Amino acid sequence: MNPSTSRRPKPLDIRAIIGAMLTILGIILTAMGLLADPALGKTGGINANLIAGLVLLVGGVLFVLRSRMSPLKVRTPSGD
């Protein structure tokens, strides 16, 4: 059987999973930063939820893009 036509499953790329989790958390924190009470007195005058949410959102999107741009390569055994 030709290794290029075998029906082997693709490996699970952990970068996509981490990126998805970070993106979801970033969306939640960004929404909380925009919609909820910012509690500026407790955080020194900055909206910590908004900033952390945006950082997580950017990081998660970068992880997902990186996993899409350079997918894992699976070594197939040669059929000698």
MMTF fields as JSON, N, C-alpha, C and O atoms, coordinates in Angstrom:
{
  "mmtfVersion": "1.0.0",
  "mmtfProducer": "UNKNOWN",
  "numBonds": 319,
  "numAtoms": 320,
  "numGroups": 80,
  "numChains": 1,
  "numModels": 1,
  "chainsPerModel": [1],
  "groupsPerChain": [80],
  "chainIdList": ["A"],
  "bondAtomList": [4, 2, 8, 6, 12, 10, 16, 14, 20, 18, 24, 22, 28, 26, 32, 30, 36, 34, 40, 38, 44, 42, 48, 46, 52, 50, 56, 54, 60, 58, 64, 62, 68, 66, 72, 70, 76, 74, 80, 78, 84, 82, 88, 86, 92, 90, 96, 94, 100, 98, 104, 102, 108, 106, 112, 110, 116, 114, 120, 118, 124, 122, 128, 126, 132, 130, 136, 134, 140, 138, 144, 142, 148, 146, 152, 150, 156, 154, 160, 158, 164, 162, 168, 166, 172, 170, 176, 174, 180, 178, 184, 182, 188, 186, 192, 190, 196, 194, 200, 198, 204, 202, 208, 206, 212, 210, 216, 214, 220, 218, 224, 222, 228, 226, 232, 230, 236, 234, 240, 238, 244, 242, 248, 246, 252, 250, 256, 254, 260, 258, 264, 262, 268, 266, 272, 270, 276, 274, 280, 278, 284, 282, 288, 286, 292, 290, 296, 294, 300, 298, 304, 302, 308, 306, 312, 310, 316, 314],
  "bondOrderList": [1, 1, 1, 1, 1, 1, 1, 1, 1, 1, 1, 1, 1, 1, 1, 1, 1, 1, 1, 1, 1, 1, 1, 1, 1, 1, 1, 1, 1, 1, 1, 1, 1, 1, 1, 1, 1, 1, 1, 1, 1, 1, 1, 1, 1, 1, 1, 1, 1, 1, 1, 1, 1, 1, 1, 1, 1, 1, 1, 1, 1, 1, 1, 1, 1, 1, 1, 1, 1, 1, 1, 1, 1, 1, 1, 1, 1, 1, 1],
  "groupList": [{"groupName": "MET", "atomNameList": ["N", "CA", "C", "O"], "elementList": ["N", "C", "C", "O"], "formalChargeList": [0, 0, 0, 0], "bondAtomList": [1, 0, 2, 1, 3, 2], "bondOrderList": [1, 1, 2], "singleLetterCode": "M", "chemCompType": "L-PEPTIDE LINKING"}, {"groupName": "ASN", "atomNameList": ["N", "CA", "C", "O"], "elementList": ["N", "C", "C", "O"], "formalChargeList": [0, 0, 0, 0], "bondAtomList": [1, 0, 2, 1, 3, 2], "bondOrderList": [1, 1, 2], "singleLetterCode": "N", "chemCompType": "L-PEPTIDE LINKING"}, {"groupName": "PRO", "atomNameList": ["N", "CA", "C", "O"], "elementList": ["N", "C", "C", "O"], "formalChargeList": [0, 0, 0, 0], "bondAtomList": [1, 0, 2, 1, 3, 2], "bondOrderList": [1, 1, 2], "singleLetterCode": "P", "chemCompType": "L-PEPTIDE LINKING"}, {"groupName": "SER", "atomNameList": ["N", "CA", "C", "O"], "elementList": ["N", "C", "C", "O"], "formalChargeList": [0, 0, 0, 0], "bondAtomList": [1, 0, 2, 1, 3, 2], "bondOrderList": [1, 1, 2], "singleLetterCode": "S", "chemCompType": "L-PEPTIDE LINKING"}, {"groupName": "THR", "atomNameList": ["N", "CA", "C", "O"], "elementList": ["N", "C", "C", "O"], "formalChargeList": [0, 0, 0, 0], "bondAtomList": [1, 0, 2, 1, 3, 2], "bondOrderList": [1, 1, 2], "singleLetterCode": "T", "chemCompType": "L-PEPTIDE LINKING"}, {"groupName": "ARG", "atomNameList": ["N", "CA", "C", "O"], "elementList": ["N", "C", "C", "O"], "formalChargeList": [0, 0, 0, 0], "bondAtomList": [1, 0, 2, 1, 3, 2], "bondOrderList": [1, 1, 2], "singleLetterCode": "R", "chemCompType": "L-PEPTIDE LINKING"}, {"groupName": "LYS", "atomNameList": ["N", "CA", "C", "O"], "elementList": ["N", "C", "C", "O"], "formalChargeList": [0, 0, 0, 0], "bondAtomList": [1, 0, 2, 1, 3, 2], "bondOrderList": [1, 1, 2], "singleLetterCode": "K", "chemCompType": "L-PEPTIDE LINKING"}, {"groupName": "LEU", "atomNameList": ["N", "CA", "C", "O"], "elementList": ["N", "C", "C", "O"], "formalChargeList": [0, 0, 0, 0], "bondAtomList": [1, 0, 2, 1, 3, 2], "bondOrderList": [1, 1, 2], "singleLetterCode": "L", "chemCompType": "L-PEPTIDE LINKING"}, {"groupName": "ASP", "atomNameList": ["N", "CA", "C", "O"], "elementList": ["N", "C", "C", "O"], "formalChargeList": [0, 0, 0, 0], "bondAtomList": [1, 0, 2, 1, 3, 2], "bondOrderList": [1, 1, 2], "singleLetterCode": "D", "chemCompType": "L-PEPTIDE LINKING"}, {"groupName": "ILE", "atomNameList": ["N", "CA", "C", "O"], "elementList": ["N", "C", "C", "O"], "formalChargeList": [0, 0, 0, 0], "bondAtomList": [1, 0, 2, 1, 3, 2], "bondOrderList": [1, 1, 2], "singleLetterCode": "I", "chemCompType": "L-PEPTIDE LINKING"}, {"groupName": "ALA", "atomNameList": ["N", "CA", "C", "O"], "elementList": ["N", "C", "C", "O"], "formalChargeList": [0, 0, 0, 0], "bondAtomList": [1, 0, 2, 1, 3, 2], "bondOrderList": [1, 1, 2], "singleLetterCode": "A", "chemCompType": "L-PEPTIDE LINKING"}, {"groupName": "GLY", "atomNameList": ["N", "CA", "C", "O"], "elementList": ["N", "C", "C", "O"], "formalChargeList": [0, 0, 0, 0], "bondAtomList": [1, 0, 2, 1, 3, 2], "bondOrderList": [1, 1, 2], "singleLetterCode": "G", "chemCompType": "PEPTIDE LINKING"}, {"groupName": "VAL", "atomNameList": ["N", "CA", "C", "O"], "elementList": ["N", "C", "C", "O"], "formalChargeList": [0, 0, 0, 0], "bondAtomList": [1, 0, 2, 1, 3, 2], "bondOrderList": [1, 1, 2], "singleLetterCode": "V", "chemCompType": "L-PEPTIDE LINKING"}, {"groupName": "PHE", "atomNameList": ["N", "CA", "C", "O"], "elementList": ["N", "C", "C", "O"], "formalChargeList": [0, 0, 0, 0], "bondAtomList": [1, 0, 2, 1, 3, 2], "bondOrderList": [1, 1, 2], "singleLetterCode": "F", "chemCompType": "L-PEPTIDE LINKING"}],
  "groupTypeList": [0, 1, 2, 3, 4, 3, 5, 5, 2, 6, 2, 7, 8, 9, 5, 10, 9, 9, 11, 10, 0, 7, 4, 9, 7, 11, 9, 9, 7, 4, 10, 0, 11, 7, 7, 10, 8, 2, 10, 7, 11, 6, 4, 11, 11, 9, 1, 10, 1, 7, 9, 10, 11, 7, 12, 7, 7, 12, 11, 11, 12, 7, 13, 12, 7, 5, 3, 5, 0, 3, 2, 7, 6, 12, 5, 4, 2, 3, 11, 8],
  "groupIdList": [1, 2, 3, 4, 5, 6, 7, 8, 9, 10, 11, 12, 13, 14, 15, 16, 17, 18, 19, 20, 21, 22, 23, 24, 25, 26, 27, 28, 29, 30, 31, 32, 33, 34, 35, 36, 37, 38, 39, 40, 41, 42, 43, 44, 45, 46, 47, 48, 49, 50, 51, 52, 53, 54, 55, 56, 57, 58, 59, 60, 61, 62, 63, 64, 65, 66, 67, 68, 69, 70, 71, 72, 73, 74, 75, 76, 77, 78, 79, 80],
  "secStructList": [7, 7, 4, 4, 4, 7, 7, 7, 7, 7, 7, 7, 7, 2, 2, 2, 2, 2, 2, 2, 2, 2, 2, 2, 2, 2, 2, 2, 2, 2, 2, 2, 2, 2, 2, 1, 7, 7, 7, 6, 6, 6, 6, 6, 1, 1, 7, 2, 2, 2, 2, 2, 2, 2, 2, 2, 2, 2, 2, 2, 2, 2, 2, 2, 2, 2, 2, 2, 2, 1, 7, 7, 7, 7, 7, 7, 7, 7, 7, 7],
  "xCoordList": [0.848, 0.0, 0.892, 1.882, 0.552, 1.31, 1.102, -0.042, 2.199, 2.036, 1.322, 0.69, 1.406, 0.749, -0.762, -1.483, -1.255, -2.696, -3.288, -4.477, -2.477, -3.021, -3.963, -3.839, -4.902, -5.914, -5.54, -6.301, -4.381, -3.958, -4.547, -4.609, -4.979, -5.518, -4.419, -3.265, -4.785, -3.819, -3.543, -4.426, -2.329, -2.017, -2.745, -3.065, -2.994, -3.674, -2.664, -1.661, -2.927, -2.01, -2.419, -3.484, -1.578, -1.894, -1.972, -2.637, -1.302, -1.355, -2.768, -3.178, -3.504, -4.874, -5.781, -6.653, -5.586, -6.405, -6.113, -7.035, -4.836, -4.465, -4.949, -5.451, -4.801, -5.257, -6.752, -7.215, -7.511, -8.966, -9.356, -10.251, -8.689, -8.99, -8.649, -9.436, -7.488, -7.101, -8.043, -8.372, -8.477, -9.395, -10.74, -11.306, -11.254, -12.534, -12.425, -13.302, -11.353, -11.17, -10.99, -11.477, -10.301, -10.12, -11.434, -11.66, -12.302, -13.613, -14.432, -15.082, -14.399, -15.165, -14.638, -15.418, -13.324, -12.764, -12.948, -13.184, -12.846, -13.068, -14.519, -14.779, -15.451, -16.854, -17.095, -17.831, -16.482, -16.624, -15.995, -16.518, -14.894, -14.259, -15.089, -15.069, -15.818, -16.651, -17.996, -18.512, -18.573, -19.952, -20.079, -21.051, -19.145, -19.261, -18.603, -17.96, -18.776, -18.141, -16.626, -16.145, -15.86, -14.418, -13.644, -12.491, -14.215, -13.544, -12.193, -11.171, -12.194, -10.953, -10.228, -9.006, -10.943, -10.302, -9.424, -8.406, -9.802, -9.047, -7.851, -6.907, -7.879, -6.831, -5.9, -5.119, -5.972, -5.049, -5.444, -4.579, -6.715, -7.184, -7.209, -7.476, -6.933, -6.994, -8.08, -8.414, -8.613, -9.626, -8.891, -8.59, -8.608, -7.775, -8.435, -7.745, -9.754, -10.434, -10.312, -10.091, -10.453, -10.371, -8.967, -8.808, -7.968, -6.591, -6.197, -5.621, -6.497, -6.166, -6.93, -6.384, -8.19, -8.984, -8.416, -8.355, -7.998, -7.416, -6.092, -5.808, -5.281, -4.003, -4.248, -3.588, -5.189, -5.518, -6.101, -5.809, -6.92, -7.525, -6.459, -6.486, -5.53, -4.455, -3.566, -3.2, -3.219, -2.396, -3.07, -2.43, -4.351, -5.087, -5.188, -5.035, -5.446, -5.521, -4.16, -4.092, -3.085, -1.745, -1.452, -0.87, -1.849, -1.67, -2.424, -1.871, -3.684, -4.493, -3.918, -3.837, -3.521, -2.933, -1.639, -1.392, -0.829, 0.435, 0.182, 0.894, -0.823, -1.108, -1.684, -1.494, -2.383, -2.937, -1.875, -1.897, -0.948, 0.063, 1.158, 1.687, 1.496, 2.527, 2.021, 2.363, 1.211, 0.66, 1.749, 2.829, 1.439, 2.388, 2.587, 1.655, 3.788, 4.11, 4.249, 4.978, 3.561, 3.594, 4.58, 4.512, 5.486, 6.432, 5.765, 5.316, 5.704, 5.128, 6.255, 7.235, 6.126, 7.168, 7.248, 6.233, 8.456, 8.619, 8.325, 8.738, 7.617, 7.196, 8.229, 7.98, 9.4, 10.437, 10.175, 10.943],
  "yCoordList": [-1.175, 0.0, 1.236, 1.293, 2.194, 3.431, 4.252, 4.509, 4.678, 5.418, 6.753, 7.242, 7.346, 8.635, 8.503, 9.481, 7.298, 7.109, 6.36, 6.043, 6.073, 5.363, 6.268, 7.492, 5.638, 6.401, 6.51, 6.094, 7.065, 7.273, 8.579, 9.562, 8.605, 9.855, 10.897, 10.56, 12.155, 13.233, 13.368, 13.119, 13.759, 13.905, 15.11, 16.065, 15.051, 16.128, 17.231, 16.996, 18.425, 19.549, 20.315, 20.93, 20.277, 20.911, 22.428, 23.082, 22.998, 24.448, 24.917, 25.992, 24.136, 24.516, 24.451, 25.303, 23.465, 23.328, 24.459, 25.072, 24.734, 25.828, 27.157, 28.0, 27.348, 28.579, 28.772, 29.883, 27.705, 27.798, 28.134, 28.948, 27.513, 27.794, 29.232, 29.905, 29.709, 31.088, 32.078, 33.112, 31.768, 32.654, 32.727, 33.81, 31.593, 31.586, 32.376, 33.181, 32.148, 32.908, 34.393, 35.232, 34.727, 36.125, 36.796, 37.95, 36.076, 36.632, 36.877, 37.914, 35.925, 36.071, 37.252, 38.079, 37.332, 38.421, 39.78, 40.777, 39.832, 41.099, 41.543, 42.722, 40.622, 40.964, 41.437, 42.399, 40.77, 41.193, 42.569, 43.375, 42.829, 44.135, 45.248, 46.377, 44.935, 45.951, 46.127, 47.243, 45.046, 45.087, 45.185, 45.758, 44.654, 44.602, 45.82, 46.627, 45.932, 47.003, 46.813, 45.75, 47.802, 47.606, 47.548, 47.116, 47.96, 47.934, 48.619, 48.044, 49.848, 50.581, 50.879, 51.025, 50.971, 51.242, 50.088, 50.307, 48.878, 47.697, 47.41, 46.74, 47.905, 47.543, 48.702, 48.607, 49.768, 50.876, 51.746, 52.37, 51.806, 52.693, 52.115, 52.837, 50.815, 50.187, 49.122, 48.56, 48.857, 47.807, 46.495, 46.162, 45.764, 44.559, 43.476, 42.782, 43.318, 42.293, 42.589, 41.682, 43.845, 44.213, 43.985, 43.426, 44.406, 44.249, 42.78, 42.332, 42.027, 40.591, 39.862, 38.966, 40.235, 39.606, 39.856, 38.946, 41.09, 41.398, 40.677, 40.211, 40.584, 39.864, 38.386, 37.801, 37.776, 36.361, 36.152, 35.155, 37.087, 36.983, 37.018, 36.203, 37.951, 38.037, 36.797, 36.249, 36.352, 35.154, 33.916, 33.108, 33.763, 32.612, 32.606, 31.564, 33.775, 33.862, 33.55, 32.893, 34.013, 33.705, 32.205, 31.649, 31.554, 30.1, 29.382, 28.502, 29.754, 29.09, 29.347, 28.429, 30.583, 30.893, 30.119, 29.619, 30.025, 29.292, 27.809, 27.2, 27.234, 25.822, 25.606, 24.539, 26.6, 26.487, 26.742, 26.119, 27.653, 28.017, 26.961, 26.75, 26.306, 25.263, 24.011, 23.776, 23.209, 22.002, 20.972, 21.003, 20.066, 19.005, 18.085, 17.817, 17.615, 16.674, 15.286, 15.099, 14.334, 12.963, 12.172, 12.159, 11.521, 10.649, 9.311, 8.657, 8.917, 7.62, 6.632, 6.956, 5.424, 4.437, 4.012, 3.861, 3.83, 3.396, 1.893, 1.119, 1.512, 0.109, -0.716, -1.133, -0.958, -1.773, -3.24, -4.078],
  "zCoordList": [0.0, 0.0, 0.0, 0.729, -0.792, -0.888, 0.39, 0.764, 1.084, 2.341, 2.155, 3.092, 0.985, 0.79, 0.677, 0.876, 0.358, 0.236, 1.424, 1.419, 2.443, 3.597, 4.37, 4.351, 5.045, 5.78, 7.254, 8.128, 7.52, 8.892, 9.412, 8.674, 10.665, 11.205, 11.368, 11.631, 11.212, 11.409, 12.9, 13.721, 13.251, 14.674, 15.265, 14.557, 16.54, 17.235, 17.524, 18.197, 17.02, 17.206, 18.453, 18.49, 19.462, 20.735, 20.604, 21.408, 19.602, 19.409, 19.086, 19.523, 18.337, 17.994, 19.219, 19.388, 20.063, 21.265, 22.245, 22.784, 22.473, 23.374, 22.817, 23.561, 21.517, 20.891, 21.028, 21.287, 20.856, 20.998, 22.433, 22.66, 23.395, 24.797, 25.157, 25.823, 24.725, 25.004, 24.334, 24.914, 23.118, 22.406, 23.116, 23.258, 23.56, 24.274, 25.577, 25.891, 26.336, 27.572, 27.284, 28.042, 26.205, 25.826, 25.482, 25.844, 24.784, 24.44, 25.71, 25.842, 26.636, 27.881, 28.695, 29.169, 28.857, 29.664, 28.995, 29.678, 27.686, 26.983, 27.16, 27.396, 27.048, 27.256, 28.688, 28.909, 29.653, 31.043, 31.269, 32.039, 30.608, 30.737, 30.139, 30.628, 29.082, 28.429, 29.117, 29.178, 29.637, 30.127, 31.645, 32.136, 32.384, 33.84, 34.484, 33.813, 35.786, 36.545, 36.507, 36.898, 36.053, 35.904, 37.213, 37.201, 38.34, 39.653, 39.576, 39.951, 39.088, 38.874, 40.179, 40.18, 41.27, 42.557, 43.016, 43.674, 42.681, 43.107, 42.206, 42.628, 40.979, 40.022, 39.682, 38.735, 40.424, 40.186, 39.008, 38.393, 38.68, 37.633, 36.23, 35.27, 36.096, 34.768, 34.766, 35.809, 33.618, 33.475, 33.211, 32.064, 34.273, 34.183, 33.332, 32.586, 33.428, 32.632, 31.141, 30.338, 30.778, 29.369, 28.82, 27.734, 29.548, 29.071, 29.016, 28.024, 30.063, 30.068, 28.977, 28.334, 28.758, 27.711, 26.329, 25.503, 26.074, 24.765, 24.55, 23.447, 25.602, 25.488, 25.213, 24.355, 25.929, 25.693, 24.305, 23.645, 23.866, 22.542, 21.45, 20.527, 21.553, 20.559, 20.612, 19.572, 21.821, 21.961, 21.4, 20.728, 21.67, 21.165, 19.654, 19.017, 19.078, 17.619, 16.998, 15.959, 17.619, 17.093, 17.154, 16.223, 18.239, 18.344, 17.23, 16.571, 17.019, 15.998, 14.611, 13.794, 14.339, 13.034, 12.806, 11.709, 13.831, 13.702, 13.417, 12.619, 14.062, 13.819, 12.422, 11.837, 11.88, 10.521, 9.457, 8.396, 9.734, 8.739, 8.605, 7.513, 9.694, 9.63, 10.339, 11.498, 9.657, 10.287, 10.566, 9.974, 11.474, 11.81, 10.621, 9.862, 10.473, 9.407, 10.019, 10.994, 9.455, 9.962, 9.116, 7.887, 9.805, 9.094, 8.868, 9.81, 7.625, 7.306, 7.069, 6.398, 7.615, 7.407, 5.933, 5.252, 5.482, 4.086, 4.012, 4.875, 2.98, 2.84, 2.085, 0.954, 2.704, 2.057, 2.264, 1.79]
}
